[in-house]
Amino acid sequence: MQFLVMTRRYSDRYSEEEFAAVLPEETAVVRKLYADGVLRQIWLRGDGPGACFLLEAGSPEEAQAAVDTLPLARKGMSEFRVVPLRPYGGFGPR
């Protein structure tokens, strides 16, 4: 199953310096998830601080467990919304 994860930094609660201190570890975990085939694609949001990424997982619980390994999630510094995705039927046979 694939999941869209949308994140939003809690910029009202944490300073840029606090985020900067966590980002090297966050990047390392993101790279590991990518190397493991869990994280498929990632983008930075254009409408504010945060990211969007696609996860591959066997269940919503597995997807949430992967998100929970991220330092910004563990430290409560960002909101993470995990959305299960379904195939689009419009390209299939009629």
Order of alpha helices (4+ residues) and beta strands (2+ residues): beta-alpha-beta-beta-alpha-alpha-beta
